[in-house]
Amino acid sequence: MAGSRTYFAAISLFGSRLLSRATKIMLYKTLIRPVVTCGAEAWTLTKKEEQAVLIFEREIFRTIYGPKYENGEWKSRTNRELEETSKGENIVKWIKGQRISWIGHLERMEENRMTKKIFTQELEGTRRRGRPRKRWEEEVERDLQVLGVRRWRELVADKKEWKNIVRQAKAHSGL
């Protein structure tokens, strides 16, 4: 994973006492998260993949915040403590927000653009036996339902409104 290589290249910065936590978090958000989430707008995440990405992010936050001294001994921070310090913001919510942003961009595209043609094209043929894989559009629409967004195709035209929806998605606790 390229994100791991980026993290380990900068691990001395995250463990340094010379940098503030705010600076370390800014470094994470500007250096590592973009590498990890490159192309995430088109991902369909399974629960297992979501957990793997969250574990990676928590590992970085544990390095940034370090252990805590409690009752005469040093203890590693729990997942709940890390979630509270990050104010509920995590990489999975970021990815889902990026997907919602991308579906809005796709919907506003002109019909003659290749990306729009691929998005709206109906596939021919039959699918494999067994449970069908998750489809990207269905995943994004489910995320929009969790947010309580109805008639999203109509809301996409207003870019400011859509930007607010994307912002809500990145902060929503249910995603």
N, C-alpha and C positions, 0 to 999 in steps of 0.2 A: 504494500500500500504506500503510495507516494506521501500520504499524510504522515505516516510513521517516520519516513526518512526526513521529512521537513521538521518534524518535532524533535527527533534526535539530533539533527544538525544544530538546533537552537536550544537544546536542553540546558546548556550552561546559563543561558539568559533567564530561563524560567526558574532555575534554582538559585539565582543570584540574589543576594540581600541588597545589592546596590540599586536595583530597580523596584519601584513601587508595584503593588498588586494591580493597580489600575493600568499601569504601563504594560505589565505582563499580559493582562487580559486584552488590551488593545493589540499587542503583538500576536496573540492567539487569533483574534478576529480578523487581522489583516494579513497574517502570514500563513497560518495553518488551516483555518476553516475554509478559505477559498480553494486550497489545494484538495482538501478532503471532499468538498462538495462540488468539484468541477463537473459540470454536466448534470447536476442533481435535479435540474428542472424536468428532466425526462425520466427520472427513476420511478420505479414502483418498488417500494420497500416492504419486505416481509417483516414480521415481528422479530425474527432472528437477526436480520440485517439492521433493523432499528436498534436493537439491543447492542449489537457490536459497535455501532457508531457512538451510542451513548456511553458505553464503557470506555471507548477511546477518549472521548471528551472528558469524562470524569477523571481519567488518569492524568490528563493535562492539568485539570483544576486542582487535583491533589498535590501536584508538584508546585503549582502557583501558590496555593494557600498553606501548604505544609501541614505537619501534624500539630495537634493542640496539646497543651499541658493541662492535665486534669487529675485532681486527687493524687498528686505526687508522681504521676507517670505520663509518658507521651503516648497519645492515641491518634490513629489515623482518622480523618474526618469521614463521617458516614455520608451515604448518598443523599439523605434528606438534608443534612447540613450544607452540602455542596449545592443542592437545588435552591435552598433558601438564600444562600449568598449570591447565586446567579439570578435571583428574583424570578425563578421559573423559566428563564430563557434557556433553551438548549438547541443542539444542532438539528434534531429531528424537526422541531418546530420551524427552524430556519429553512430546512429543505422543503417542508410543506408550504411555507410562505413563498418560496421561490417558484414552486410548481404552480401555485395559484397566480402568481405574477405572470408566468409564462403562458398559462392558458388564456389570460386576458389579452396578452400580446398577440397570441395566435388568432383569437376571435376577431381582433381589430384589423388583422392583415387583409390586404386585397386578395381577391379570389384567384388571381393569376399567379401569385407567388408560389414557388415550388413547395415551401414548407407548409403552406395552407392546403395545397392540393394533397400532400401526403397525409395531413391531419384529417381531412374530410373524406378521403378515399375509402370506399368499401372494399374489403378484401374478398377475393374469390377463393373457393376451395373449402376443404373441411379441416377441422381442428383435430388434434390428437385425441386419443381416448383418455379418459380420466377427468379429473377436476381441471377446469380451465384455469389458466394463469390469470392473475389480476391484470386488468387493462388500465392503462395510465389515466385515461379520461374518466373512467368509473371511480378510480381512487381520488382524483381531484374533486369530482362532483360530491363524493362522500365527505371529503374534508369541508367543502362549502356548506353542505347540509349541517355538519356539526357546528359550524360557525353561525348557522341560522340564516344563511344567504339564500334567498329565493329569487327565481327569475334572473340568474346571474348573467345570462346572455344579454339581457337588456341593460344591466348595470355596467357592463364592460365599456360601453361607449363613453362614459364619464370617467376620464383618467384619474381625477382627484378622488372620486368616490372609490374607484378600484384600488388606488394606493392605500386608502384607509382600510379597506378590507384586507389587503395584504399585511398591513401593520397589525391589525387585529389577529390575524392568523399566527403571526410570529409570537404573540403574547398570550394566545388562548390556552387555557389549562387543559382543555379536552382533546387537543390534537396530539 
